[in-house]
Amino acid sequence: MKLYNIHPYKKTFSWGEMYVISLGEEGRGRRLTLVPFQGDITNLEAENFQVGLTKKGFPKIITGQKSDGYIALLSGEGVYTRGTYGSVKIYSEDKDKIKIIAYGKGAYGIAGRIGEWYEFMVVVNPLYPVRFYVQPAGGEHKRERYYLVFLKDRVIEIKKEELNLFQEESGIDLTGEYIDLIELV
């Protein structure tokens, strides 16, 4: 599978170092999830990444056979604003085309109660198109909402002002009902 928005980094632990992908944040009102990355760090453009399991049954990214689909990190992170909620939603007809493999939660304010946002690592199955709606924290007046459409050969980001043109040109409908991914966890 291809990677989308996956940025592994080397993290130092008391017992050694490991490449990981982090979701969310650590602290009160937050949830930090670290997903081990044991794939080929030198070629993140390859199409042979897969989700494996650790000995304890948690997800990790590994190098495997070339396959269709995506492993994607989708984030509702935005800007510090009181009372906002950053989320990622999926088109209701597409909910069976993905699998959530990990999620994390970030928050604003020392106690984590000013605003919050979620991040999800999902497997997008090759049943295209797969449509998401991203609402970054901070309110629409600070961070523009947008659609993500996963196709076999690319991922397209569509801004609201481009919505009608995209739908007319592509024939892909983006105006249906969306479900918040946190409801599918």
Residue pairs with C-beta under 8 A, 6 or more apart in sequence:
1 47
1 48
1 49
1 50
1 67
1 68
1 69
1 70
1 71
1 123
2 45
2 46
2 47
2 49
2 69
2 70
2 71
3 44
3 49
3 61
3 70
3 71
3 72
4 70
4 71
4 72
4 73
4 124
4 150
4 155
5 72
5 73
5 74
5 75
6 21
6 37
6 44
6 61
6 71
6 72
6 73
6 121
7 21
7 73
8 19
8 20
8 21
8 37
8 39
8 41
8 44
8 61
9 19
9 20
9 22
10 17
10 18
10 19
11 17
11 18
11 19
11 20
11 22
11 34
18 36
18 37
19 36
19 37
19 38
19 41
20 34
20 35
20 36
20 37
21 34
21 35
21 37
21 61
21 73
21 121
22 32
22 33
22 34
22 35
22 104
23 32
23 33
23 34
23 35
23 73
23 102
23 103
23 104
23 119
23 120
23 121
24 30
24 31
24 32
24 33
24 103
24 104
24 105
24 106
24 118
24 119
25 31
25 32
25 104
25 105
25 106
25 107
26 32
27 107
27 112
28 107
28 110
28 111
28 112
29 105
29 107
29 109
29 111
29 112
29 113
29 116
30 104
30 105
30 106
30 107
30 112
31 103
31 104
31 105
32 104
33 102
33 103
33 104
35 58
35 59
35 60
35 61
35 101
35 102
35 121
36 54
36 60
36 61
37 60
37 61
38 52
38 60
38 61
38 62
38 63
39 49
39 61
39 62
39 63
40 46
40 48
40 63
46 63
46 66
47 66
47 67
48 63
48 64
48 65
48 66
48 67
49 61
49 62
49 63
49 64
49 71
50 61
50 62
50 63
50 64
50 65
50 67
50 71
51 59
51 60
51 61
51 62
51 71
51 101
51 123
52 59
52 60
52 61
52 62
52 64
53 59
53 60
54 60
59 101
59 102
59 121
61 71
68 126
68 152
69 123
69 124
69 125
69 126
70 123
70 124
70 150
70 155
71 101
71 121
71 122
71 123
71 124
72 121
72 122
72 123
72 124
72 150
72 155
73 119
73 120
73 121
74 88
74 119
74 120
74 121
74 122
74 132
74 134
74 148
74 181
75 86
75 88
75 117
75 118
75 119
75 120
75 134
75 136
76 85
76 86
76 87
76 88
76 117
76 118
76 119
76 134
76 135
76 136
76 137
77 86
77 106
77 117
77 119
77 136
77 137
78 84
78 86
78 117
78 136
78 137
78 138
78 142
78 143
79 136
79 137
79 138
79 142
79 143
80 108
80 114
80 115
80 138
81 108
81 114
81 115
81 137
81 138
81 139
81 142
82 108
82 114
82 115
83 114
83 115
84 115
84 116
84 137
84 138
84 139
85 115
85 116
85 117
85 135
85 137
86 106
86 115
86 116
86 117
86 118
86 135
86 136
86 137
86 138
87 117
87 118
87 134
87 135
87 180
87 181
87 182
88 118
88 120
88 132
88 133
88 134
88 135
88 180
88 181
89 132
89 133
89 134
89 135
89 178
89 179
89 180
89 181
90 98
90 130
90 131
90 132
90 133
90 178
90 179
90 181
90 184
91 130
91 131
91 132
91 133
91 174
91 176
91 177
91 178
92 176
92 177
92 178
92 179
93 176
94 129
94 130
94 131
95 179
95 184
97 124
97 125
97 127
97 130
98 122
98 123
98 124
98 125
98 130
99 122
99 123
99 125
100 120
100 121
100 122
100 181
100 184
100 185
101 121
101 122
101 123
102 120
102 121
103 118
103 119
103 120
103 121
103 181
103 182
103 185
104 118
104 119
105 116
105 117
105 118
105 119
106 116
106 117
106 118
106 119
107 113
107 114
107 115
107 116
107 117
108 114
108 115
108 116
108 137
109 115
115 137
115 138
116 137
117 136
117 137
118 181
118 182
120 181
122 181
124 130
124 150
126 152
128 150
128 151
128 152
129 149
129 150
129 151
129 172
130 149
130 150
131 147
131 148
131 149
131 150
131 172
131 174
132 147
132 148
132 149
132 150
133 145
133 146
133 147
133 148
133 174
133 178
134 145
134 146
134 147
134 148
135 145
136 143
136 144
136 145
137 143
144 159
144 160
145 160
146 157
146 158
146 159
146 160
147 157
147 158
147 163
147 166
147 174
148 155
148 156
148 157
148 158
149 155
149 156
149 158
149 170
149 172
149 174
156 166
158 166
158 174
163 174
163 175
166 172
166 174
167 173
167 174
167 175
